[in-house]
Amino acid sequence: MHSGAILLTPASAFPSPEHNVPMSIIKAEIQHETRKVKAIAQTMCRLFTPHQLVTCSMKGATTTTGSPRPSLPAAERNAIIDVIAKTFDKPRVDVEEKM
């Protein structure tokens, strides 16, 4: 029988996003990919939901029609940039521009 009580879990029980980024997933996703842009696309599709990819911008910005969009989760975004930059021996800025 359900008592109707709501149990709350303290936020401290969950690891912070920076410690929960699946670097191994990113590396596994691009291990055989030789094209940087394709590797970026594959990892973004793997880590972000289709809804996020459609409704969010890279870092949170207004669209050309003026409506604001939330940013993609920073921990995952930065993990993708770091792994792709290291794998393809490119500066982070180059990877960011392709996202």
BELRA-V401158 format. One record per residue. N is the residue number from 1. RES is the residue in one letter. NEAR is the number of other C-alpha atoms within 12 Angstrom. D_LAST is the distance of its C-alpha to the last C-alpha in Angstrom with 2 decimals. Layout:
n-><N N>
res-><RES RES>
near-><NEAR NEAR>
d_last-><D_LAST D_LAST>
//
This chain:
n-><1 2 3 4 5 6 7 8 9 10 11 12 13 14 15 16 17 18 19 20 21 22 23 24 25 26 27 28 29 30 31 32 33 34 35 36 37 38 39 40 41 42 43 44 45 46 47 48 49 50 51 52 53 54 55 56 57 58 59 60 61 62 63 64 65 66 67 68 69 70 71 72 73 74 75 76 77 78 79 80 81 82 83 84 85 86 87 88 89 90 91 92 93 94 95 96 97 98 99>
res-><M H S G A I L L T P A S A F P S P E H N V P M S I I K A E I Q H E T R K V K A I A Q T M C R L F T P H Q L V T C S M K G A T T T T G S P R P S L P A A E R N A I I D V I A K T F D K P R V D V E E K M>
near-><4 6 6 6 7 7 8 8 8 8 9 9 8 11 11 13 17 16 12 17 24 23 26 17 21 33 28 18 26 29 21 15 20 15 17 29 23 21 30 36 25 25 35 32 24 25 31 29 16 13 13 21 23 16 20 24 24 31 21 18 17 16 16 9 8 8 13 16 20 20 22 28 25 24 23 31 38 30 32 43 36 28 33 40 25 19 26 26 16 18 17 22 15 19 30 23 16 22 27>
d_last-><49.44 46.60 47.78 45.13 44.07 40.41 39.40 36.67 34.92 34.28 30.70 31.83 32.32 28.61 26.53 23.94 20.28 19.80 22.48 21.33 17.90 18.47 17.60 19.90 18.04 14.81 17.09 19.08 16.28 15.23 18.74 19.60 16.37 16.61 13.58 10.43 8.11 10.51 10.52 6.92 7.88 11.22 10.62 8.68 11.64 14.01 13.40 12.73 15.37 15.17 16.43 13.68 10.97 13.27 14.62 12.18 9.70 7.23 10.36 12.99 13.99 16.37 15.72 17.49 20.43 20.65 20.09 18.26 15.60 15.39 12.48 11.08 13.47 13.09 14.75 12.61 9.29 11.13 12.67 9.71 8.76 12.54 13.34 10.92 12.04 15.57 15.66 14.57 16.29 13.64 13.29 10.87 10.06 9.08 6.59 5.22 5.52 3.80 0.00>
//
